[in-house]
């Protein structure tokens, strides 16, 4: 769905967009621009299979508000990137991601605005070995990152920088070497 030269673009008010990707070595490349429905899942991504790639830009070329992203990935060696608010005003963003499998990579680059404790939350559950989440929260608003990990080994990088409160909760259960880096700056 989309490619390096022609990406998909989903636009609209109160848009609910569902992507189901089944199989191996598939690719999603696109933009999501919407005034989401408050309290609803606006973008739902389901991936099942190995070696899939997804890059989704939210608020890339015009404003997006009240965006709730829900991802469920099952399989090994998948790579998912969300770039949120990289060049346009984007506010009140919640990302929930559940990844089951080994050697999965999740990157969340979030630069949205928000003003309350629930306005900028990333919740990640990873079940499997040697998974790598990299979560970056920038901008104003309260930053929340919640990471649940079960499995052997992993490399976790969480960076949060901005004007208001910041919370990081990490729960891990497993063996092997865990490389955990948390950086909080104002």
Order of alpha helices (4+ residues) and beta strands (2+ residues): beta-beta-beta-beta-beta-beta-beta-beta-beta-beta-beta-beta-beta-beta-beta
